[in-house]
Amino acid sequence: MKKKRILYIHHGSTHGGAPLSLLSLLNYLDRSRYECIVCSSECDLAVEEFFRQNNFEVCKCRLPRFAHTTLGTYNLLKYSGWRQVLKWTLEYKAAARRLEALLKELKPDLVHFNSLTLAPYTKVPCKIGIPNIVHVREPIVNGLFGIRKRCLTTHLNRYASQVIAICKDNLDRLQLNEGRGQVIYNPIDFKKFDATIDKQQARSALGIAPGANVVLFAGGSVSEAKGLYEFLEATAIVNSKNDNLTCLMPSFKFATSPQERRWTLKRRIGWILGIYRKSDRLFRLIENNGLKEKIISSEFTNEIERWIAASDIVCAPHILPHFSRTVIEAGAMKKPVVAFRIGGIEEVVINGKTGLLVEVGDVSGLARAIQELFCKEDKGRRMGESGWQQAKQFFSADISSAQVAAVYEELLYSTKKE
């Protein structure tokens, strides 16, 4: 049987859950049945190398993203937002032509867009008769007037052959036509996220003091939507009562002192008036609450499983709806989760069973939940075990890849039949 060629169009860099989820999917698909090619839509050399090192054919085609999700959108209350929308609009036709040329060259049997931000390009494969899938990994937002949301939803209903959402909340927000979308949760590779990784060895490698109470935050330092400030404020409260606190913050880097920054007149005036940049606000929050010596951070890491293994608790305090990959990774590593009660997260973190949920923005409640699990280790272990059972049942990569492959077969079969 001739292999079916699938072209995966990936957005963004190698940082974050999307490329890891895509790699897990590709690794578990039947390579004797599917020929997988990954296209970097931002012509990112790191992305190309990432997938090439994992033995996948790679190409590139620059396709500017249309950002309208909780992880980033064009702010139309600012001139810069309108400028970005105009820039994207002016670049769209040329980008669509580039994609059409690539499709005619590669002749894929199916195109798999790895993000909602690439949805406007579904018109291209649809136009030349190639079925396509949009993988919704980030929740859509309403926006200022709701026009962009309606346009994206209309576009998906008209041109996308199928939509895969990584959680029910993501799918519900789109309000697609019946039968147009389905939920397939992100895959977890249990060979990588192995709960038997030795905790003490992982701690020793990271330089964690013996007897430390360790909480992990994997939201990085880019998106405030992932609750970075809320995490730091909560751990500041915990730190005031717990001398043994250690905060693990992989993929988080910040200037350790104001002297390391370039001091402009605008910044100096801002500090005098109490108006701070993001980096300045982070510095003050960390320095003023005695967290500087409590944080162990790093540049981006592809070994997040070892950081999770070293922790007692995983904290995912997203303040905007988002399905956190770290939450299901925590389950795979038998770690309890503390998070805000918010769309996407609630589908995985079962309050009192796999973790603890508090109301969005309740920093004091977040601190109490963290401290409670530090004090009640047996409770945390039971939650971690329940999280592992849940991850095995719903998030295993072989299950997820089989569900995606079923979508492929349905589209390829129906297209052939037509």
Contacts in CASP RR format, 6 or more apart in sequence:
PFRMAT RR
TARGET T0000
AUTHOR 0000-0000-0000
METHOD contacts of the structure
MODEL  1
MKKKRILYIHHGSTHGGAPLSLLSLLNYLDRSRYECIVCSSECDLAVEEF
FRQNNFEVCKCRLPRFAHTTLGTYNLLKYSGWRQVLKWTLEYKAAARRLE
ALLKELKPDLVHFNSLTLAPYTKVPCKIGIPNIVHVREPIVNGLFGIRKR
CLTTHLNRYASQVIAICKDNLDRLQLNEGRGQVIYNPIDFKKFDATIDKQ
QARSALGIAPGANVVLFAGGSVSEAKGLYEFLEATAIVNSKNDNLTCLMP
SFKFATSPQERRWTLKRRIGWILGIYRKSDRLFRLIENNGLKEKIISSEF
TNEIERWIAASDIVCAPHILPHFSRTVIEAGAMKKPVVAFRIGGIEEVVI
NGKTGLLVEVGDVSGLARAIQELFCKEDKGRRMGESGWQQAKQFFSADIS
SAQVAAVYEELLYSTKKE
1 33 0 8 1.000
3 32 0 8 1.000
3 33 0 8 1.000
3 34 0 8 1.000
3 35 0 8 1.000
4 33 0 8 1.000
4 34 0 8 1.000
4 35 0 8 1.000
4 109 0 8 1.000
4 110 0 8 1.000
4 408 0 8 1.000
4 412 0 8 1.000
5 34 0 8 1.000
5 35 0 8 1.000
5 37 0 8 1.000
5 106 0 8 1.000
5 107 0 8 1.000
5 108 0 8 1.000
5 109 0 8 1.000
5 110 0 8 1.000
6 34 0 8 1.000
6 35 0 8 1.000
6 36 0 8 1.000
6 37 0 8 1.000
6 108 0 8 1.000
6 109 0 8 1.000
6 110 0 8 1.000
6 111 0 8 1.000
6 112 0 8 1.000
6 408 0 8 1.000
7 37 0 8 1.000
7 39 0 8 1.000
7 102 0 8 1.000
7 103 0 8 1.000
7 106 0 8 1.000
7 108 0 8 1.000
7 110 0 8 1.000
7 111 0 8 1.000
7 112 0 8 1.000
8 22 0 8 1.000
8 26 0 8 1.000
8 36 0 8 1.000
8 37 0 8 1.000
8 38 0 8 1.000
8 39 0 8 1.000
8 112 0 8 1.000
8 114 0 8 1.000
9 39 0 8 1.000
9 41 0 8 1.000
9 61 0 8 1.000
9 63 0 8 1.000
9 99 0 8 1.000
9 111 0 8 1.000
9 112 0 8 1.000
9 113 0 8 1.000
9 114 0 8 1.000
9 118 0 8 1.000
9 121 0 8 1.000
10 18 0 8 1.000
10 19 0 8 1.000
10 22 0 8 1.000
10 38 0 8 1.000
10 39 0 8 1.000
10 40 0 8 1.000
10 41 0 8 1.000
10 47 0 8 1.000
10 51 0 8 1.000
10 114 0 8 1.000
10 115 0 8 1.000
11 18 0 8 1.000
11 41 0 8 1.000
11 42 0 8 1.000
11 63 0 8 1.000
11 65 0 8 1.000
11 114 0 8 1.000
11 115 0 8 1.000
11 117 0 8 1.000
11 118 0 8 1.000
12 18 0 8 1.000
12 19 0 8 1.000
12 41 0 8 1.000
12 42 0 8 1.000
12 44 0 8 1.000
12 47 0 8 1.000
12 65 0 8 1.000
12 115 0 8 1.000
13 19 0 8 1.000
13 42 0 8 1.000
13 44 0 8 1.000
13 46 0 8 1.000
13 47 0 8 1.000
14 44 0 8 1.000
14 46 0 8 1.000
14 47 0 8 1.000
14 50 0 8 1.000
14 300 0 8 1.000
15 251 0 8 1.000
15 300 0 8 1.000
16 251 0 8 1.000
16 325 0 8 1.000
17 137 0 8 1.000
17 186 0 8 1.000
17 325 0 8 1.000
18 114 0 8 1.000
18 115 0 8 1.000
18 137 0 8 1.000
19 47 0 8 1.000
19 50 0 8 1.000
19 51 0 8 1.000
20 325 0 8 1.000
21 137 0 8 1.000
21 166 0 8 1.000
21 186 0 8 1.000
21 187 0 8 1.000
21 325 0 8 1.000
22 38 0 8 1.000
22 114 0 8 1.000
23 50 0 8 1.000
23 51 0 8 1.000
23 54 0 8 1.000
24 186 0 8 1.000
24 187 0 8 1.000
24 188 0 8 1.000
24 189 0 8 1.000
24 397 0 8 1.000
24 400 0 8 1.000
24 401 0 8 1.000
25 187 0 8 1.000
25 397 0 8 1.000
25 400 0 8 1.000
25 401 0 8 1.000
25 404 0 8 1.000
26 36 0 8 1.000
26 38 0 8 1.000
26 51 0 8 1.000
26 54 0 8 1.000
26 56 0 8 1.000
27 54 0 8 1.000
27 189 0 8 1.000
27 397 0 8 1.000
28 187 0 8 1.000
28 189 0 8 1.000
28 397 0 8 1.000
28 398 0 8 1.000
28 400 0 8 1.000
28 401 0 8 1.000
29 36 0 8 1.000
29 401 0 8 1.000
29 404 0 8 1.000
29 405 0 8 1.000
30 405 0 8 1.000
33 405 0 8 1.000
34 405 0 8 1.000
34 408 0 8 1.000
35 57 0 8 1.000
36 56 0 8 1.000
36 57 0 8 1.000
37 56 0 8 1.000
37 57 0 8 1.000
37 58 0 8 1.000
37 59 0 8 1.000
37 106 0 8 1.000
37 108 0 8 1.000
38 47 0 8 1.000
38 51 0 8 1.000
38 56 0 8 1.000
38 57 0 8 1.000
38 58 0 8 1.000
38 59 0 8 1.000
39 58 0 8 1.000
39 59 0 8 1.000
39 60 0 8 1.000
39 61 0 8 1.000
39 102 0 8 1.000
40 47 0 8 1.000
40 48 0 8 1.000
40 58 0 8 1.000
40 59 0 8 1.000
40 60 0 8 1.000
40 61 0 8 1.000
41 60 0 8 1.000
41 61 0 8 1.000
41 62 0 8 1.000
41 63 0 8 1.000
41 65 0 8 1.000
41 118 0 8 1.000
42 62 0 8 1.000
42 63 0 8 1.000
42 65 0 8 1.000
43 60 0 8 1.000
43 61 0 8 1.000
43 62 0 8 1.000
48 58 0 8 1.000
48 60 0 8 1.000
51 58 0 8 1.000
52 58 0 8 1.000
59 102 0 8 1.000
59 106 0 8 1.000
61 98 0 8 1.000
61 99 0 8 1.000
61 102 0 8 1.000
62 95 0 8 1.000
62 98 0 8 1.000
63 95 0 8 1.000
63 98 0 8 1.000
63 99 0 8 1.000
63 118 0 8 1.000
63 121 0 8 1.000
64 87 0 8 1.000
64 88 0 8 1.000
64 91 0 8 1.000
64 92 0 8 1.000
64 95 0 8 1.000
65 115 0 8 1.000
65 117 0 8 1.000
65 118 0 8 1.000
66 88 0 8 1.000
66 117 0 8 1.000
66 118 0 8 1.000
66 119 0 8 1.000
66 120 0 8 1.000
66 152 0 8 1.000
67 73 0 8 1.000
67 74 0 8 1.000
67 84 0 8 1.000
67 117 0 8 1.000
68 74 0 8 1.000
68 116 0 8 1.000
68 117 0 8 1.000
68 140 0 8 1.000
68 141 0 8 1.000
68 143 0 8 1.000
68 148 0 8 1.000
68 149 0 8 1.000
68 152 0 8 1.000
69 116 0 8 1.000
69 117 0 8 1.000
69 138 0 8 1.000
69 139 0 8 1.000
69 140 0 8 1.000
69 141 0 8 1.000
70 138 0 8 1.000
70 139 0 8 1.000
70 141 0 8 1.000
70 225 0 8 1.000
70 320 0 8 1.000
70 321 0 8 1.000
70 322 0 8 1.000
71 138 0 8 1.000
71 223 0 8 1.000
71 225 0 8 1.000
71 322 0 8 1.000
72 223 0 8 1.000
72 225 0 8 1.000
73 141 0 8 1.000
73 143 0 8 1.000
73 148 0 8 1.000
74 81 0 8 1.000
74 82 0 8 1.000
74 84 0 8 1.000
74 85 0 8 1.000
74 148 0 8 1.000
75 81 0 8 1.000
76 82 0 8 1.000
76 85 0 8 1.000
76 143 0 8 1.000
76 144 0 8 1.000
76 145 0 8 1.000
77 144 0 8 1.000
92 120 0 8 1.000
95 121 0 8 1.000
96 121 0 8 1.000
96 123 0 8 1.000
96 124 0 8 1.000
99 121 0 8 1.000
99 124 0 8 1.000
100 124 0 8 1.000
100 127 0 8 1.000
100 128 0 8 1.000
103 111 0 8 1.000
103 124 0 8 1.000
103 125 0 8 1.000
103 128 0 8 1.000
103 130 0 8 1.000
104 128 0 8 1.000
108 130 0 8 1.000
109 130 0 8 1.000
109 131 0 8 1.000
109 412 0 8 1.000
110 130 0 8 1.000
110 131 0 8 1.000
110 132 0 8 1.000
110 133 0 8 1.000
110 408 0 8 1.000
110 411 0 8 1.000
110 412 0 8 1.000
111 125 0 8 1.000
111 130 0 8 1.000
111 131 0 8 1.000
111 132 0 8 1.000
111 133 0 8 1.000
112 132 0 8 1.000
112 133 0 8 1.000
112 135 0 8 1.000
113 119 0 8 1.000
113 121 0 8 1.000
113 122 0 8 1.000
113 132 0 8 1.000
113 133 0 8 1.000
113 134 0 8 1.000
113 135 0 8 1.000
114 135 0 8 1.000
114 137 0 8 1.000
115 134 0 8 1.000
115 135 0 8 1.000
115 136 0 8 1.000
115 137 0 8 1.000
115 138 0 8 1.000
116 134 0 8 1.000
116 135 0 8 1.000
116 136 0 8 1.000
116 137 0 8 1.000
116 138 0 8 1.000
116 140 0 8 1.000
116 152 0 8 1.000
117 138 0 8 1.000
118 134 0 8 1.000
119 134 0 8 1.000
119 152 0 8 1.000
119 155 0 8 1.000
119 156 0 8 1.000
119 160 0 8 1.000
120 152 0 8 1.000
120 155 0 8 1.000
122 132 0 8 1.000
122 134 0 8 1.000
122 155 0 8 1.000
122 156 0 8 1.000
122 159 0 8 1.000
122 160 0 8 1.000
123 155 0 8 1.000
123 159 0 8 1.000
125 131 0 8 1.000
125 132 0 8 1.000
126 132 0 8 1.000
126 158 0 8 1.000
126 159 0 8 1.000
126 160 0 8 1.000
126 161 0 8 1.000
129 415 0 8 1.000
131 161 0 8 1.000
131 162 0 8 1.000
131 411 0 8 1.000
131 412 0 8 1.000
131 414 0 8 1.000
131 415 0 8 1.000
132 159 0 8 1.000
132 160 0 8 1.000
132 161 0 8 1.000
133 160 0 8 1.000
133 161 0 8 1.000
133 162 0 8 1.000
133 163 0 8 1.000
133 164 0 8 1.000
133 407 0 8 1.000
133 411 0 8 1.000
134 156 0 8 1.000
134 160 0 8 1.000
134 162 0 8 1.000
134 163 0 8 1.000
134 164 0 8 1.000
135 164 0 8 1.000
135 166 0 8 1.000
136 163 0 8 1.000
136 164 0 8 1.000
136 165 0 8 1.000
136 166 0 8 1.000
136 170 0 8 1.000
136 171 0 8 1.000
136 174 0 8 1.000
137 166 0 8 1.000
137 170 0 8 1.000
137 186 0 8 1.000
137 323 0 8 1.000
138 170 0 8 1.000
138 322 0 8 1.000
139 169 0 8 1.000
139 170 0 8 1.000
139 173 0 8 1.000
139 320 0 8 1.000
139 321 0 8 1.000
139 322 0 8 1.000
139 323 0 8 1.000
139 343 0 8 1.000
139 344 0 8 1.000
140 149 0 8 1.000
140 152 0 8 1.000
140 153 0 8 1.000
140 170 0 8 1.000
140 173 0 8 1.000
140 174 0 8 1.000
141 149 0 8 1.000
142 149 0 8 1.000
143 149 0 8 1.000
152 174 0 8 1.000
153 174 0 8 1.000
153 175 0 8 1.000
153 176 0 8 1.000
156 163 0 8 1.000
156 174 0 8 1.000
156 176 0 8 1.000
156 180 0 8 1.000
157 176 0 8 1.000
157 177 0 8 1.000
157 180 0 8 1.000
160 180 0 8 1.000
161 411 0 8 1.000
162 180 0 8 1.000
162 181 0 8 1.000
162 182 0 8 1.000
162 407 0 8 1.000
162 410 0 8 1.000
162 411 0 8 1.000
163 171 0 8 1.000
163 174 0 8 1.000
163 176 0 8 1.000
163 180 0 8 1.000
163 181 0 8 1.000
163 182 0 8 1.000
164 181 0 8 1.000
164 182 0 8 1.000
164 183 0 8 1.000
164 184 0 8 1.000
164 404 0 8 1.000
164 407 0 8 1.000
165 171 0 8 1.000
165 174 0 8 1.000
165 181 0 8 1.000
165 182 0 8 1.000
165 183 0 8 1.000
165 184 0 8 1.000
166 183 0 8 1.000
166 184 0 8 1.000
166 185 0 8 1.000
166 186 0 8 1.000
166 323 0 8 1.000
167 183 0 8 1.000
167 185 0 8 1.000
167 323 0 8 1.000
167 343 0 8 1.000
167 344 0 8 1.000
167 347 0 8 1.000
168 183 0 8 1.000
168 344 0 8 1.000
168 347 0 8 1.000
169 321 0 8 1.000
169 323 0 8 1.000
169 343 0 8 1.000
169 344 0 8 1.000
169 346 0 8 1.000
169 347 0 8 1.000
170 183 0 8 1.000
170 321 0 8 1.000
170 323 0 8 1.000
170 344 0 8 1.000
171 181 0 8 1.000
171 182 0 8 1.000
171 183 0 8 1.000
173 321 0 8 1.000
182 407 0 8 1.000
184 400 0 8 1.000
184 403 0 8 1.000
184 404 0 8 1.000
184 407 0 8 1.000
185 328 0 8 1.000
185 394 0 8 1.000
185 395 0 8 1.000
185 400 0 8 1.000
186 323 0 8 1.000
186 325 0 8 1.000
186 328 0 8 1.000
186 395 0 8 1.000
186 400 0 8 1.000
187 395 0 8 1.000
187 396 0 8 1.000
187 397 0 8 1.000
187 399 0 8 1.000
187 400 0 8 1.000
187 401 0 8 1.000
188 328 0 8 1.000
188 329 0 8 1.000
188 332 0 8 1.000
188 391 0 8 1.000
188 395 0 8 1.000
188 396 0 8 1.000
188 397 0 8 1.000
189 397 0 8 1.000
190 332 0 8 1.000
190 392 0 8 1.000
190 396 0 8 1.000
190 397 0 8 1.000
192 305 0 8 1.000
193 305 0 8 1.000
193 308 0 8 1.000
193 329 0 8 1.000
193 332 0 8 1.000
193 333 0 8 1.000
194 305 0 8 1.000
194 333 0 8 1.000
195 332 0 8 1.000
195 333 0 8 1.000
195 334 0 8 1.000
195 388 0 8 1.000
197 305 0 8 1.000
197 306 0 8 1.000
197 309 0 8 1.000
197 333 0 8 1.000
198 309 0 8 1.000
199 309 0 8 1.000
199 310 0 8 1.000
202 306 0 8 1.000
202 307 0 8 1.000
202 309 0 8 1.000
202 310 0 8 1.000
203 212 0 8 1.000
203 214 0 8 1.000
203 310 0 8 1.000
205 306 0 8 1.000
205 310 0 8 1.000
206 248 0 8 1.000
206 296 0 8 1.000
206 306 0 8 1.000
206 307 0 8 1.000
206 310 0 8 1.000
207 296 0 8 1.000
208 214 0 8 1.000
208 246 0 8 1.000
208 248 0 8 1.000
208 296 0 8 1.000
208 310 0 8 1.000
209 244 0 8 1.000
209 246 0 8 1.000
211 244 0 8 1.000
212 244 0 8 1.000
212 245 0 8 1.000
212 246 0 8 1.000
213 242 0 8 1.000
213 244 0 8 1.000
213 245 0 8 1.000
213 246 0 8 1.000
213 312 0 8 1.000
213 374 0 8 1.000
214 246 0 8 1.000
214 247 0 8 1.000
214 248 0 8 1.000
214 310 0 8 1.000
214 311 0 8 1.000
214 312 0 8 1.000
214 313 0 8 1.000
215 235 0 8 1.000
215 238 0 8 1.000
215 245 0 8 1.000
215 246 0 8 1.000
215 247 0 8 1.000
215 248 0 8 1.000
215 311 0 8 1.000
215 312 0 8 1.000
215 313 0 8 1.000
215 314 0 8 1.000
215 315 0 8 1.000
215 338 0 8 1.000
215 370 0 8 1.000
216 247 0 8 1.000
216 248 0 8 1.000
216 249 0 8 1.000
216 250 0 8 1.000
216 307 0 8 1.000
216 308 0 8 1.000
216 310 0 8 1.000
216 311 0 8 1.000
216 313 0 8 1.000
216 314 0 8 1.000
216 315 0 8 1.000
216 335 0 8 1.000
217 228 0 8 1.000
217 231 0 8 1.000
217 247 0 8 1.000
217 248 0 8 1.000
217 249 0 8 1.000
217 252 0 8 1.000
217 315 0 8 1.000
217 316 0 8 1.000
217 317 0 8 1.000
218 249 0 8 1.000
218 250 0 8 1.000
218 251 0 8 1.000
218 304 0 8 1.000
218 307 0 8 1.000
218 308 0 8 1.000
218 314 0 8 1.000
218 316 0 8 1.000
218 326 0 8 1.000
219 226 0 8 1.000
219 227 0 8 1.000
219 228 0 8 1.000
219 249 0 8 1.000
219 251 0 8 1.000
219 252 0 8 1.000
219 316 0 8 1.000
219 326 0 8 1.000
220 226 0 8 1.000
220 228 0 8 1.000
220 249 0 8 1.000
220 250 0 8 1.000
220 251 0 8 1.000
220 252 0 8 1.000
221 228 0 8 1.000
221 251 0 8 1.000
221 252 0 8 1.000
221 253 0 8 1.000
221 254 0 8 1.000
221 282 0 8 1.000
224 278 0 8 1.000
224 319 0 8 1.000
225 318 0 8 1.000
225 319 0 8 1.000
225 320 0 8 1.000
225 322 0 8 1.000
226 316 0 8 1.000
226 317 0 8 1.000
226 318 0 8 1.000
226 319 0 8 1.000
226 322 0 8 1.000
226 324 0 8 1.000
227 317 0 8 1.000
227 318 0 8 1.000
227 319 0 8 1.000
228 252 0 8 1.000
228 282 0 8 1.000
229 281 0 8 1.000
229 282 0 8 1.000
229 285 0 8 1.000
230 317 0 8 1.000
230 319 0 8 1.000
230 340 0 8 1.000
230 361 0 8 1.000
230 363 0 8 1.000
230 366 0 8 1.000
231 247 0 8 1.000
231 315 0 8 1.000
231 317 0 8 1.000
231 366 0 8 1.000
232 282 0 8 1.000
232 285 0 8 1.000
232 286 0 8 1.000
232 289 0 8 1.000
232 291 0 8 1.000
233 285 0 8 1.000
233 363 0 8 1.000
234 315 0 8 1.000
234 317 0 8 1.000
234 363 0 8 1.000
234 364 0 8 1.000
234 365 0 8 1.000
234 366 0 8 1.000
234 367 0 8 1.000
234 370 0 8 1.000
235 245 0 8 1.000
235 247 0 8 1.000
235 291 0 8 1.000
235 294 0 8 1.000
235 367 0 8 1.000
235 370 0 8 1.000
236 285 0 8 1.000
236 289 0 8 1.000
236 290 0 8 1.000
236 291 0 8 1.000
237 363 0 8 1.000
237 364 0 8 1.000
237 367 0 8 1.000
238 245 0 8 1.000
238 367 0 8 1.000
238 370 0 8 1.000
238 371 0 8 1.000
238 374 0 8 1.000
239 245 0 8 1.000
239 289 0 8 1.000
239 290 0 8 1.000
239 291 0 8 1.000
239 294 0 8 1.000
240 289 0 8 1.000
241 371 0 8 1.000
242 371 0 8 1.000
242 374 0 8 1.000
245 294 0 8 1.000
246 294 0 8 1.000
246 296 0 8 1.000
247 291 0 8 1.000
247 294 0 8 1.000
247 295 0 8 1.000
247 296 0 8 1.000
248 296 0 8 1.000
248 297 0 8 1.000
248 307 0 8 1.000
248 310 0 8 1.000
248 311 0 8 1.000
249 295 0 8 1.000
249 296 0 8 1.000
249 297 0 8 1.000
249 298 0 8 1.000
250 297 0 8 1.000
250 298 0 8 1.000
250 300 0 8 1.000
250 301 0 8 1.000
250 304 0 8 1.000
250 307 0 8 1.000
251 298 0 8 1.000
251 299 0 8 1.000
251 300 0 8 1.000
251 301 0 8 1.000
252 295 0 8 1.000
252 297 0 8 1.000
252 298 0 8 1.000
253 297 0 8 1.000
253 298 0 8 1.000
253 299 0 8 1.000
254 279 0 8 1.000
254 282 0 8 1.000
254 283 0 8 1.000
254 286 0 8 1.000
254 297 0 8 1.000
255 261 0 8 1.000
255 279 0 8 1.000
255 283 0 8 1.000
256 283 0 8 1.000
256 292 0 8 1.000
257 283 0 8 1.000
258 271 0 8 1.000
258 280 0 8 1.000
258 283 0 8 1.000
261 267 0 8 1.000
261 279 0 8 1.000
261 280 0 8 1.000
267 277 0 8 1.000
267 280 0 8 1.000
270 276 0 8 1.000
271 280 0 8 1.000
276 284 0 8 1.000
285 291 0 8 1.000
286 292 0 8 1.000
286 295 0 8 1.000
301 307 0 8 1.000
304 326 0 8 1.000
304 329 0 8 1.000
305 329 0 8 1.000
305 333 0 8 1.000
308 314 0 8 1.000
308 326 0 8 1.000
308 329 0 8 1.000
308 330 0 8 1.000
308 333 0 8 1.000
308 335 0 8 1.000
309 333 0 8 1.000
311 335 0 8 1.000
312 335 0 8 1.000
312 373 0 8 1.000
312 374 0 8 1.000
312 377 0 8 1.000
312 380 0 8 1.000
313 335 0 8 1.000
313 336 0 8 1.000
313 337 0 8 1.000
313 338 0 8 1.000
313 370 0 8 1.000
313 373 0 8 1.000
313 374 0 8 1.000
313 380 0 8 1.000
314 326 0 8 1.000
314 327 0 8 1.000
314 329 0 8 1.000
314 330 0 8 1.000
314 335 0 8 1.000
314 336 0 8 1.000
314 337 0 8 1.000
314 338 0 8 1.000
315 337 0 8 1.000
315 338 0 8 1.000
315 339 0 8 1.000
315 366 0 8 1.000
315 370 0 8 1.000
316 324 0 8 1.000
316 326 0 8 1.000
316 327 0 8 1.000
316 330 0 8 1.000
316 337 0 8 1.000
316 338 0 8 1.000
316 339 0 8 1.000
316 345 0 8 1.000
316 349 0 8 1.000
317 338 0 8 1.000
317 339 0 8 1.000
317 340 0 8 1.000
317 361 0 8 1.000
317 366 0 8 1.000
318 324 0 8 1.000
318 339 0 8 1.000
318 340 0 8 1.000
318 342 0 8 1.000
318 345 0 8 1.000
319 340 0 8 1.000
319 342 0 8 1.000
319 360 0 8 1.000
319 361 0 8 1.000
320 342 0 8 1.000
321 342 0 8 1.000
321 343 0 8 1.000
321 344 0 8 1.000
322 342 0 8 1.000
322 343 0 8 1.000
322 344 0 8 1.000
322 345 0 8 1.000
323 343 0 8 1.000
323 344 0 8 1.000
323 345 0 8 1.000
323 347 0 8 1.000
323 348 0 8 1.000
324 339 0 8 1.000
324 344 0 8 1.000
324 345 0 8 1.000
324 348 0 8 1.000
327 337 0 8 1.000
327 339 0 8 1.000
327 345 0 8 1.000
327 348 0 8 1.000
327 349 0 8 1.000
328 348 0 8 1.000
328 391 0 8 1.000
328 395 0 8 1.000
330 336 0 8 1.000
330 337 0 8 1.000
330 384 0 8 1.000
330 387 0 8 1.000
331 337 0 8 1.000
331 354 0 8 1.000
331 384 0 8 1.000
331 387 0 8 1.000
331 388 0 8 1.000
331 390 0 8 1.000
331 391 0 8 1.000
332 388 0 8 1.000
332 391 0 8 1.000
332 395 0 8 1.000
333 388 0 8 1.000
334 381 0 8 1.000
334 384 0 8 1.000
334 385 0 8 1.000
334 387 0 8 1.000
334 388 0 8 1.000
335 384 0 8 1.000
336 354 0 8 1.000
336 355 0 8 1.000
336 356 0 8 1.000
336 373 0 8 1.000
336 379 0 8 1.000
336 380 0 8 1.000
336 383 0 8 1.000
336 384 0 8 1.000
337 348 0 8 1.000
337 349 0 8 1.000
337 354 0 8 1.000
337 355 0 8 1.000
337 356 0 8 1.000
337 383 0 8 1.000
338 355 0 8 1.000
338 356 0 8 1.000
338 358 0 8 1.000
338 366 0 8 1.000
338 369 0 8 1.000
338 370 0 8 1.000
338 373 0 8 1.000
339 345 0 8 1.000
339 349 0 8 1.000
339 355 0 8 1.000
339 356 0 8 1.000
339 357 0 8 1.000
339 358 0 8 1.000
340 357 0 8 1.000
340 358 0 8 1.000
340 359 0 8 1.000
340 360 0 8 1.000
340 361 0 8 1.000
340 362 0 8 1.000
340 366 0 8 1.000
341 351 0 8 1.000
341 357 0 8 1.000
341 358 0 8 1.000
341 359 0 8 1.000
341 360 0 8 1.000
342 360 0 8 1.000
345 357 0 8 1.000
346 357 0 8 1.000
348 354 0 8 1.000
348 390 0 8 1.000
349 355 0 8 1.000
349 356 0 8 1.000
349 357 0 8 1.000
350 386 0 8 1.000
350 390 0 8 1.000
351 357 0 8 1.000
352 383 0 8 1.000
353 383 0 8 1.000
353 386 0 8 1.000
353 387 0 8 1.000
354 383 0 8 1.000
354 384 0 8 1.000
354 386 0 8 1.000
354 387 0 8 1.000
354 390 0 8 1.000
355 373 0 8 1.000
355 380 0 8 1.000
355 383 0 8 1.000
355 384 0 8 1.000
356 369 0 8 1.000
356 372 0 8 1.000
356 373 0 8 1.000
358 365 0 8 1.000
358 366 0 8 1.000
358 368 0 8 1.000
358 369 0 8 1.000
359 365 0 8 1.000
372 379 0 8 1.000
373 379 0 8 1.000
373 380 0 8 1.000
373 383 0 8 1.000
END
